[in-house]
Amino acid sequence: MNYFCDLISQTFWDLPPNVIVLAQNVTNPDVIGQMQKVWNQFVQSGQIWALLIGVVVGYAFRNLTKYG
């Protein structure tokens, strides 16, 4: 763990202070509302069906190619 901490500190030691961002200006803090909007768009566009078909086909392919 000590080696990892030293590596991180050496990596960021030479960076100028304006590169490291400690805070951001949040313009729309409604995270749950944004997630709901994205999910509704995902369902309305039909991408949910592509996801479900991909999961089923992938699971079947995995079972067909599994050894043992």
N, C-alpha and C positions, 0 to 999 in steps of 0.2 A: 504494500500500500504506500509505503514511503517513496518508493521509486516512481510510482504513478503520480503522486503529488509533486515530486520534483520535476517530472516531465511536463506536467501541466504548467507549473510556475515558470519553467524555462521557455515554454512555448509562448506564453502571454507576456513575458517580461519586456520584450522589445517592441511591443505594439504601442502606437501612440494612444494617448488617453481618450481621444474622440472616437476610436474604433470600438471600444467596449461600451455597449449600451446597457445601462443599468435600469432605465425606466423608459416607458413609452407613453405617448399621449393616446389614450383610448377614446375614440370618437363615439362608438356604439357599444356600451357595456352589456347589452341584452344578449348574452351568450346562449341562453336556453331558447330564446325566440329565433336567433339565427340558426341554431341546430334544427329547430322545428321547421323552419322555412326550407332549409336544404333537404331535409327528409321528405317533405311534401313534394318538392320538385323531383326528387329521386323516384318517388312512387308514381307521380303523374307522367313522367317521361317514359315509364316502362322499363327503366333500368333494373328495377327490382326483379323482374322476370328473368332478365339476363343473368343476374346474380344467382338466383335460385336454380336455374338450369345449369349454370356453370358448376355450382356446388354438387348437384346430383350427378352430372356427367363426370366430374373430377373424382367423386367418391367411388363411382362405378369403375372408372379407369384404374383407380388405385387398387381396388379389390381384384380386378382382373389381372393386374401385373404384379401382384404381391407374391412373393415366393415363400412357401412354407406355411 
